[in-house]
Amino acid sequence: MKSFRCGDVVPGCTAAFTGTEDEILAQAARHAARDHGMTSVSPEMVLQVRGAMTPLTA
């Protein structure tokens, strides 16, 4: 399990997601469309999101 904070890629955004990498990417894509008006997610953005994910600690 990992976590991702949108604000690490889009300054000022407070959205956060947890799950597997694939789950986070899907959640982030829906969030980007709904809250940031992004109609598509570029490969570069996917790399940024993956790079900003951190492991959850127990």
mmJSON file of the N, C-alpha and C atoms, coordinates in Angstrom:
{"data_MODEL":{"atom_site":{
"group_PDB":["ATOM","ATOM","ATOM","ATOM","ATOM","ATOM","ATOM","ATOM","ATOM","ATOM","ATOM","ATOM","ATOM","ATOM","ATOM","ATOM","ATOM","ATOM","ATOM","ATOM","ATOM","ATOM","ATOM","ATOM","ATOM","ATOM","ATOM","ATOM","ATOM","ATOM","ATOM","ATOM","ATOM","ATOM","ATOM","ATOM","ATOM","ATOM","ATOM","ATOM","ATOM","ATOM","ATOM","ATOM","ATOM","ATOM","ATOM","ATOM","ATOM","ATOM","ATOM","ATOM","ATOM","ATOM","ATOM","ATOM","ATOM","ATOM","ATOM","ATOM","ATOM","ATOM","ATOM","ATOM","ATOM","ATOM","ATOM","ATOM","ATOM","ATOM","ATOM","ATOM","ATOM","ATOM","ATOM","ATOM","ATOM","ATOM","ATOM","ATOM","ATOM","ATOM","ATOM","ATOM","ATOM","ATOM","ATOM","ATOM","ATOM","ATOM","ATOM","ATOM","ATOM","ATOM","ATOM","ATOM","ATOM","ATOM","ATOM","ATOM","ATOM","ATOM","ATOM","ATOM","ATOM","ATOM","ATOM","ATOM","ATOM","ATOM","ATOM","ATOM","ATOM","ATOM","ATOM","ATOM","ATOM","ATOM","ATOM","ATOM","ATOM","ATOM","ATOM","ATOM","ATOM","ATOM","ATOM","ATOM","ATOM","ATOM","ATOM","ATOM","ATOM","ATOM","ATOM","ATOM","ATOM","ATOM","ATOM","ATOM","ATOM","ATOM","ATOM","ATOM","ATOM","ATOM","ATOM","ATOM","ATOM","ATOM","ATOM","ATOM","ATOM","ATOM","ATOM","ATOM","ATOM","ATOM","ATOM","ATOM","ATOM","ATOM","ATOM","ATOM","ATOM","ATOM","ATOM","ATOM","ATOM","ATOM","ATOM","ATOM","ATOM","ATOM"],
"id":[1,2,3,4,5,6,7,8,9,10,11,12,13,14,15,16,17,18,19,20,21,22,23,24,25,26,27,28,29,30,31,32,33,34,35,36,37,38,39,40,41,42,43,44,45,46,47,48,49,50,51,52,53,54,55,56,57,58,59,60,61,62,63,64,65,66,67,68,69,70,71,72,73,74,75,76,77,78,79,80,81,82,83,84,85,86,87,88,89,90,91,92,93,94,95,96,97,98,99,100,101,102,103,104,105,106,107,108,109,110,111,112,113,114,115,116,117,118,119,120,121,122,123,124,125,126,127,128,129,130,131,132,133,134,135,136,137,138,139,140,141,142,143,144,145,146,147,148,149,150,151,152,153,154,155,156,157,158,159,160,161,162,163,164,165,166,167,168,169,170,171,172,173,174],
"type_symbol":["N","C","C","N","C","C","N","C","C","N","C","C","N","C","C","N","C","C","N","C","C","N","C","C","N","C","C","N","C","C","N","C","C","N","C","C","N","C","C","N","C","C","N","C","C","N","C","C","N","C","C","N","C","C","N","C","C","N","C","C","N","C","C","N","C","C","N","C","C","N","C","C","N","C","C","N","C","C","N","C","C","N","C","C","N","C","C","N","C","C","N","C","C","N","C","C","N","C","C","N","C","C","N","C","C","N","C","C","N","C","C","N","C","C","N","C","C","N","C","C","N","C","C","N","C","C","N","C","C","N","C","C","N","C","C","N","C","C","N","C","C","N","C","C","N","C","C","N","C","C","N","C","C","N","C","C","N","C","C","N","C","C","N","C","C","N","C","C","N","C","C","N","C","C"],
"label_atom_id":["N","CA","C","N","CA","C","N","CA","C","N","CA","C","N","CA","C","N","CA","C","N","CA","C","N","CA","C","N","CA","C","N","CA","C","N","CA","C","N","CA","C","N","CA","C","N","CA","C","N","CA","C","N","CA","C","N","CA","C","N","CA","C","N","CA","C","N","CA","C","N","CA","C","N","CA","C","N","CA","C","N","CA","C","N","CA","C","N","CA","C","N","CA","C","N","CA","C","N","CA","C","N","CA","C","N","CA","C","N","CA","C","N","CA","C","N","CA","C","N","CA","C","N","CA","C","N","CA","C","N","CA","C","N","CA","C","N","CA","C","N","CA","C","N","CA","C","N","CA","C","N","CA","C","N","CA","C","N","CA","C","N","CA","C","N","CA","C","N","CA","C","N","CA","C","N","CA","C","N","CA","C","N","CA","C","N","CA","C","N","CA","C","N","CA","C","N","CA","C","N","CA","C"],
"label_alt_id":[null,null,null,null,null,null,null,null,null,null,null,null,null,null,null,null,null,null,null,null,null,null,null,null,null,null,null,null,null,null,null,null,null,null,null,null,null,null,null,null,null,null,null,null,null,null,null,null,null,null,null,null,null,null,null,null,null,null,null,null,null,null,null,null,null,null,null,null,null,null,null,null,null,null,null,null,null,null,null,null,null,null,null,null,null,null,null,null,null,null,null,null,null,null,null,null,null,null,null,null,null,null,null,null,null,null,null,null,null,null,null,null,null,null,null,null,null,null,null,null,null,null,null,null,null,null,null,null,null,null,null,null,null,null,null,null,null,null,null,null,null,null,null,null,null,null,null,null,null,null,null,null,null,null,null,null,null,null,null,null,null,null,null,null,null,null,null,null,null,null,null,null,null,null],
"label_comp_id":["MET","MET","MET","LYS","LYS","LYS","SER","SER","SER","PHE","PHE","PHE","ARG","ARG","ARG","CYS","CYS","CYS","GLY","GLY","GLY","ASP","ASP","ASP","VAL","VAL","VAL","VAL","VAL","VAL","PRO","PRO","PRO","GLY","GLY","GLY","CYS","CYS","CYS","THR","THR","THR","ALA","ALA","ALA","ALA","ALA","ALA","PHE","PHE","PHE","THR","THR","THR","GLY","GLY","GLY","THR","THR","THR","GLU","GLU","GLU","ASP","ASP","ASP","GLU","GLU","GLU","ILE","ILE","ILE","LEU","LEU","LEU","ALA","ALA","ALA","GLN","GLN","GLN","ALA","ALA","ALA","ALA","ALA","ALA","ARG","ARG","ARG","HIS","HIS","HIS","ALA","ALA","ALA","ALA","ALA","ALA","ARG","ARG","ARG","ASP","ASP","ASP","HIS","HIS","HIS","GLY","GLY","GLY","MET","MET","MET","THR","THR","THR","SER","SER","SER","VAL","VAL","VAL","SER","SER","SER","PRO","PRO","PRO","GLU","GLU","GLU","MET","MET","MET","VAL","VAL","VAL","LEU","LEU","LEU","GLN","GLN","GLN","VAL","VAL","VAL","ARG","ARG","ARG","GLY","GLY","GLY","ALA","ALA","ALA","MET","MET","MET","THR","THR","THR","PRO","PRO","PRO","LEU","LEU","LEU","THR","THR","THR","ALA","ALA","ALA"],
"label_asym_id":["A","A","A","A","A","A","A","A","A","A","A","A","A","A","A","A","A","A","A","A","A","A","A","A","A","A","A","A","A","A","A","A","A","A","A","A","A","A","A","A","A","A","A","A","A","A","A","A","A","A","A","A","A","A","A","A","A","A","A","A","A","A","A","A","A","A","A","A","A","A","A","A","A","A","A","A","A","A","A","A","A","A","A","A","A","A","A","A","A","A","A","A","A","A","A","A","A","A","A","A","A","A","A","A","A","A","A","A","A","A","A","A","A","A","A","A","A","A","A","A","A","A","A","A","A","A","A","A","A","A","A","A","A","A","A","A","A","A","A","A","A","A","A","A","A","A","A","A","A","A","A","A","A","A","A","A","A","A","A","A","A","A","A","A","A","A","A","A","A","A","A","A","A","A"],
"label_entity_id":["1","1","1","1","1","1","1","1","1","1","1","1","1","1","1","1","1","1","1","1","1","1","1","1","1","1","1","1","1","1","1","1","1","1","1","1","1","1","1","1","1","1","1","1","1","1","1","1","1","1","1","1","1","1","1","1","1","1","1","1","1","1","1","1","1","1","1","1","1","1","1","1","1","1","1","1","1","1","1","1","1","1","1","1","1","1","1","1","1","1","1","1","1","1","1","1","1","1","1","1","1","1","1","1","1","1","1","1","1","1","1","1","1","1","1","1","1","1","1","1","1","1","1","1","1","1","1","1","1","1","1","1","1","1","1","1","1","1","1","1","1","1","1","1","1","1","1","1","1","1","1","1","1","1","1","1","1","1","1","1","1","1","1","1","1","1","1","1","1","1","1","1","1","1"],
"label_seq_id":[1,1,1,2,2,2,3,3,3,4,4,4,5,5,5,6,6,6,7,7,7,8,8,8,9,9,9,10,10,10,11,11,11,12,12,12,13,13,13,14,14,14,15,15,15,16,16,16,17,17,17,18,18,18,19,19,19,20,20,20,21,21,21,22,22,22,23,23,23,24,24,24,25,25,25,26,26,26,27,27,27,28,28,28,29,29,29,30,30,30,31,31,31,32,32,32,33,33,33,34,34,34,35,35,35,36,36,36,37,37,37,38,38,38,39,39,39,40,40,40,41,41,41,42,42,42,43,43,43,44,44,44,45,45,45,46,46,46,47,47,47,48,48,48,49,49,49,50,50,50,51,51,51,52,52,52,53,53,53,54,54,54,55,55,55,56,56,56,57,57,57,58,58,58],
"pdbx_PDB_ins_code":[null,null,null,null,null,null,null,null,null,null,null,null,null,null,null,null,null,null,null,null,null,null,null,null,null,null,null,null,null,null,null,null,null,null,null,null,null,null,null,null,null,null,null,null,null,null,null,null,null,null,null,null,null,null,null,null,null,null,null,null,null,null,null,null,null,null,null,null,null,null,null,null,null,null,null,null,null,null,null,null,null,null,null,null,null,null,null,null,null,null,null,null,null,null,null,null,null,null,null,null,null,null,null,null,null,null,null,null,null,null,null,null,null,null,null,null,null,null,null,null,null,null,null,null,null,null,null,null,null,null,null,null,null,null,null,null,null,null,null,null,null,null,null,null,null,null,null,null,null,null,null,null,null,null,null,null,null,null,null,null,null,null,null,null,null,null,null,null,null,null,null,null,null,null],
"Cartn_x":[0.836,0.0,0.886,0.379,1.105,0.149,0.721,-0.089,0.455,-0.429,-0.067,-0.837,-0.123,-0.754,-0.677,-1.804,-1.851,-1.019,-0.986,-0.228,1.26,1.754,3.159,3.408,2.342,2.435,1.74,0.604,-0.169,-0.189,0.694,0.774,-0.59,-0.854,-2.086,-3.231,-3.127,-4.205,-4.035,-5.137,-5.087,-5.586,-5.919,-6.42,-5.317,-5.714,-4.764,-5.428,-4.619,-5.133,-4.24,-4.837,-4.076,-4.537,-3.67,-3.995,-2.773,-3.0,-1.917,-1.564,-0.442,-0.077,-1.179,-1.728,-2.788,-4.039,-4.4,-5.569,-5.356,-4.169,-3.879,-3.909,-3.333,-3.354,-4.783,-5.654,-7.052,-7.752,-7.537,-8.144,-7.637,-6.334,-5.739,-6.249,-6.452,-6.97,-8.39,-9.227,-10.598,-10.562,-9.715,-9.57,-9.078,-8.089,-7.536,-8.606,-9.451,-10.523,-11.572,-11.992,-13.078,-12.652,-11.485,-11.105,-10.087,-9.373,-8.36,-8.642,-9.759,-10.151,-9.25,-8.474,-7.59,-8.383,-8.404,-9.166,-8.358,-7.037,-6.192,-4.991,-4.41,-3.251,-2.049,-1.072,0.108,1.004,1.827,2.791,3.718,4.042,4.893,4.205,2.895,2.145,2.087,1.911,1.906,3.242,4.34,5.656,5.793,5.262,5.309,4.518,3.323,2.484,3.18,3.681,4.394,5.583,6.318,7.475,7.134,5.92,5.492,4.81,4.569,3.94,4.934,4.411,5.25,4.624,5.441,4.909,4.184,3.093,2.391,3.133,3.274,3.915,2.858,3.081,2.099,2.175],
"Cartn_y":[-1.178,0.0,1.25,2.261,3.515,4.681,5.869,7.078,8.105,9.032,10.099,11.341,12.468,13.767,14.583,14.982,15.738,17.011,17.627,18.847,18.697,17.462,17.23,17.432,17.405,17.598,18.892,19.188,20.402,21.248,22.24,23.047,23.613,23.498,24.033,23.043,21.907,20.906,20.07,19.822,19.069,17.633,17.182,15.821,14.81,13.679,12.606,11.265,10.301,8.99,7.898,6.738,5.572,4.362,3.368,2.134,1.595,0.685,0.197,1.289,1.138,2.143,2.305,1.191,1.269,1.941,1.636,2.278,3.779,4.164,5.592,6.291,5.682,6.301,6.502,5.525,5.649,6.755,6.786,7.828,9.206,9.308,10.59,11.067,10.15,10.527,11.077,10.42,10.918,12.289,12.425,13.694,14.794,14.485,15.481,15.976,15.066,15.462,16.306,15.844,16.501,17.832,17.856,19.022,19.947,19.439,20.256,20.46,19.903,20.112,19.446,18.472,17.781,16.734,16.864,15.916,14.675,14.751,13.575,13.688,12.551,12.506,12.088,12.962,12.69,11.647,10.975,10.032,10.719,11.981,12.72,12.911,13.182,13.346,12.018,10.924,9.606,9.379,9.735,9.587,10.461,11.678,12.562,11.978,11.46,10.87,9.656,8.77,7.578,7.986,9.006,9.458,10.084,10.6,11.247,10.287,9.045,8.062,7.648,7.432,6.964,5.722,4.816,3.62,3.994,3.303,3.486,2.682,3.259,2.536,2.108,0.974,0.423,1.078],
"Cartn_z":[0.0,0.0,0.0,-0.711,-0.817,-0.612,-0.507,-0.416,-1.401,-1.765,-2.686,-2.301,-2.228,-1.963,-3.246,-3.761,-5.008,-4.916,-3.754,-3.558,-3.828,-3.838,-4.18,-5.671,-6.469,-7.923,-8.337,-7.701,-7.995,-6.718,-6.633,-5.412,-4.996,-3.695,-3.138,-3.045,-3.726,-3.665,-2.405,-1.718,-0.464,-0.588,-1.795,-1.981,-1.691,-1.112,-0.808,-1.097,-1.501,-1.894,-1.323,-1.072,-0.632,-1.416,-1.517,-2.211,-2.914,-3.846,-4.679,-5.682,-6.366,-7.374,-8.414,-8.897,-9.905,-9.359,-8.115,-7.506,-7.365,-6.929,-6.772,-8.123,-9.148,-10.477,-10.966,-10.74,-11.157,-10.366,-9.045,-8.208,-8.615,-8.857,-9.22,-10.583,-11.515,-12.838,-12.717,-11.911,-11.698,-11.025,-10.032,-9.312,-10.257,-11.083,-12.012,-12.976,-13.445,-14.363,-13.645,-12.488,-11.749,-11.14,-10.506,-9.718,-10.376,-11.376,-12.031,-13.518,-14.02,-15.41,-16.436,-16.014,-16.952,-17.729,-19.043,-19.863,-20.203,-20.051,-20.243,-19.314,-19.017,-18.136,-18.978,-19.04,-19.867,-19.206,-20.001,-19.423,-18.418,-18.659,-17.73,-16.382,-16.413,-15.172,-14.411,-15.132,-14.481,-13.774,-14.43,-13.811,-12.568,-12.63,-11.466,-10.306,-10.612,-9.557,-8.96,-9.821,-9.31,-8.443,-8.856,-8.107,-6.769,-6.639,-5.404,-4.434,-4.872,-3.984,-2.903,-1.706,-0.605,0.013,0.518,1.184,2.471,2.736,4.012,5.069,6.224,7.328,8.323,8.919,9.863,11.209],
"occupancy":[1.0,1.0,1.0,1.0,1.0,1.0,1.0,1.0,1.0,1.0,1.0,1.0,1.0,1.0,1.0,1.0,1.0,1.0,1.0,1.0,1.0,1.0,1.0,1.0,1.0,1.0,1.0,1.0,1.0,1.0,1.0,1.0,1.0,1.0,1.0,1.0,1.0,1.0,1.0,1.0,1.0,1.0,1.0,1.0,1.0,1.0,1.0,1.0,1.0,1.0,1.0,1.0,1.0,1.0,1.0,1.0,1.0,1.0,1.0,1.0,1.0,1.0,1.0,1.0,1.0,1.0,1.0,1.0,1.0,1.0,1.0,1.0,1.0,1.0,1.0,1.0,1.0,1.0,1.0,1.0,1.0,1.0,1.0,1.0,1.0,1.0,1.0,1.0,1.0,1.0,1.0,1.0,1.0,1.0,1.0,1.0,1.0,1.0,1.0,1.0,1.0,1.0,1.0,1.0,1.0,1.0,1.0,1.0,1.0,1.0,1.0,1.0,1.0,1.0,1.0,1.0,1.0,1.0,1.0,1.0,1.0,1.0,1.0,1.0,1.0,1.0,1.0,1.0,1.0,1.0,1.0,1.0,1.0,1.0,1.0,1.0,1.0,1.0,1.0,1.0,1.0,1.0,1.0,1.0,1.0,1.0,1.0,1.0,1.0,1.0,1.0,1.0,1.0,1.0,1.0,1.0,1.0,1.0,1.0,1.0,1.0,1.0,1.0,1.0,1.0,1.0,1.0,1.0,1.0,1.0,1.0,1.0,1.0,1.0],
"B_iso_or_equiv":[0.0,0.0,0.0,0.0,0.0,0.0,0.0,0.0,0.0,0.0,0.0,0.0,0.0,0.0,0.0,0.0,0.0,0.0,0.0,0.0,0.0,0.0,0.0,0.0,0.0,0.0,0.0,0.0,0.0,0.0,0.0,0.0,0.0,0.0,0.0,0.0,0.0,0.0,0.0,0.0,0.0,0.0,0.0,0.0,0.0,0.0,0.0,0.0,0.0,0.0,0.0,0.0,0.0,0.0,0.0,0.0,0.0,0.0,0.0,0.0,0.0,0.0,0.0,0.0,0.0,0.0,0.0,0.0,0.0,0.0,0.0,0.0,0.0,0.0,0.0,0.0,0.0,0.0,0.0,0.0,0.0,0.0,0.0,0.0,0.0,0.0,0.0,0.0,0.0,0.0,0.0,0.0,0.0,0.0,0.0,0.0,0.0,0.0,0.0,0.0,0.0,0.0,0.0,0.0,0.0,0.0,0.0,0.0,0.0,0.0,0.0,0.0,0.0,0.0,0.0,0.0,0.0,0.0,0.0,0.0,0.0,0.0,0.0,0.0,0.0,0.0,0.0,0.0,0.0,0.0,0.0,0.0,0.0,0.0,0.0,0.0,0.0,0.0,0.0,0.0,0.0,0.0,0.0,0.0,0.0,0.0,0.0,0.0,0.0,0.0,0.0,0.0,0.0,0.0,0.0,0.0,0.0,0.0,0.0,0.0,0.0,0.0,0.0,0.0,0.0,0.0,0.0,0.0,0.0,0.0,0.0,0.0,0.0,0.0],
"pdbx_formal_charge":[null,null,null,null,null,null,null,null,null,null,null,null,null,null,null,null,null,null,null,null,null,null,null,null,null,null,null,null,null,null,null,null,null,null,null,null,null,null,null,null,null,null,null,null,null,null,null,null,null,null,null,null,null,null,null,null,null,null,null,null,null,null,null,null,null,null,null,null,null,null,null,null,null,null,null,null,null,null,null,null,null,null,null,null,null,null,null,null,null,null,null,null,null,null,null,null,null,null,null,null,null,null,null,null,null,null,null,null,null,null,null,null,null,null,null,null,null,null,null,null,null,null,null,null,null,null,null,null,null,null,null,null,null,null,null,null,null,null,null,null,null,null,null,null,null,null,null,null,null,null,null,null,null,null,null,null,null,null,null,null,null,null,null,null,null,null,null,null,null,null,null,null,null,null],
"auth_seq_id":[1,1,1,2,2,2,3,3,3,4,4,4,5,5,5,6,6,6,7,7,7,8,8,8,9,9,9,10,10,10,11,11,11,12,12,12,13,13,13,14,14,14,15,15,15,16,16,16,17,17,17,18,18,18,19,19,19,20,20,20,21,21,21,22,22,22,23,23,23,24,24,24,25,25,25,26,26,26,27,27,27,28,28,28,29,29,29,30,30,30,31,31,31,32,32,32,33,33,33,34,34,34,35,35,35,36,36,36,37,37,37,38,38,38,39,39,39,40,40,40,41,41,41,42,42,42,43,43,43,44,44,44,45,45,45,46,46,46,47,47,47,48,48,48,49,49,49,50,50,50,51,51,51,52,52,52,53,53,53,54,54,54,55,55,55,56,56,56,57,57,57,58,58,58],
"auth_comp_id":["MET","MET","MET","LYS","LYS","LYS","SER","SER","SER","PHE","PHE","PHE","ARG","ARG","ARG","CYS","CYS","CYS","GLY","GLY","GLY","ASP","ASP","ASP","VAL","VAL","VAL","VAL","VAL","VAL","PRO","PRO","PRO","GLY","GLY","GLY","CYS","CYS","CYS","THR","THR","THR","ALA","ALA","ALA","ALA","ALA","ALA","PHE","PHE","PHE","THR","THR","THR","GLY","GLY","GLY","THR","THR","THR","GLU","GLU","GLU","ASP","ASP","ASP","GLU","GLU","GLU","ILE","ILE","ILE","LEU","LEU","LEU","ALA","ALA","ALA","GLN","GLN","GLN","ALA","ALA","ALA","ALA","ALA","ALA","ARG","ARG","ARG","HIS","HIS","HIS","ALA","ALA","ALA","ALA","ALA","ALA","ARG","ARG","ARG","ASP","ASP","ASP","HIS","HIS","HIS","GLY","GLY","GLY","MET","MET","MET","THR","THR","THR","SER","SER","SER","VAL","VAL","VAL","SER","SER","SER","PRO","PRO","PRO","GLU","GLU","GLU","MET","MET","MET","VAL","VAL","VAL","LEU","LEU","LEU","GLN","GLN","GLN","VAL","VAL","VAL","ARG","ARG","ARG","GLY","GLY","GLY","ALA","ALA","ALA","MET","MET","MET","THR","THR","THR","PRO","PRO","PRO","LEU","LEU","LEU","THR","THR","THR","ALA","ALA","ALA"],
"auth_asym_id":["A","A","A","A","A","A","A","A","A","A","A","A","A","A","A","A","A","A","A","A","A","A","A","A","A","A","A","A","A","A","A","A","A","A","A","A","A","A","A","A","A","A","A","A","A","A","A","A","A","A","A","A","A","A","A","A","A","A","A","A","A","A","A","A","A","A","A","A","A","A","A","A","A","A","A","A","A","A","A","A","A","A","A","A","A","A","A","A","A","A","A","A","A","A","A","A","A","A","A","A","A","A","A","A","A","A","A","A","A","A","A","A","A","A","A","A","A","A","A","A","A","A","A","A","A","A","A","A","A","A","A","A","A","A","A","A","A","A","A","A","A","A","A","A","A","A","A","A","A","A","A","A","A","A","A","A","A","A","A","A","A","A","A","A","A","A","A","A","A","A","A","A","A","A"],
"auth_atom_id":["N","CA","C","N","CA","C","N","CA","C","N","CA","C","N","CA","C","N","CA","C","N","CA","C","N","CA","C","N","CA","C","N","CA","C","N","CA","C","N","CA","C","N","CA","C","N","CA","C","N","CA","C","N","CA","C","N","CA","C","N","CA","C","N","CA","C","N","CA","C","N","CA","C","N","CA","C","N","CA","C","N","CA","C","N","CA","C","N","CA","C","N","CA","C","N","CA","C","N","CA","C","N","CA","C","N","CA","C","N","CA","C","N","CA","C","N","CA","C","N","CA","C","N","CA","C","N","CA","C","N","CA","C","N","CA","C","N","CA","C","N","CA","C","N","CA","C","N","CA","C","N","CA","C","N","CA","C","N","CA","C","N","CA","C","N","CA","C","N","CA","C","N","CA","C","N","CA","C","N","CA","C","N","CA","C","N","CA","C","N","CA","C","N","CA","C","N","CA","C","N","CA","C"],
"pdbx_PDB_model_num":[1,1,1,1,1,1,1,1,1,1,1,1,1,1,1,1,1,1,1,1,1,1,1,1,1,1,1,1,1,1,1,1,1,1,1,1,1,1,1,1,1,1,1,1,1,1,1,1,1,1,1,1,1,1,1,1,1,1,1,1,1,1,1,1,1,1,1,1,1,1,1,1,1,1,1,1,1,1,1,1,1,1,1,1,1,1,1,1,1,1,1,1,1,1,1,1,1,1,1,1,1,1,1,1,1,1,1,1,1,1,1,1,1,1,1,1,1,1,1,1,1,1,1,1,1,1,1,1,1,1,1,1,1,1,1,1,1,1,1,1,1,1,1,1,1,1,1,1,1,1,1,1,1,1,1,1,1,1,1,1,1,1,1,1,1,1,1,1,1,1,1,1,1,1]
}}}
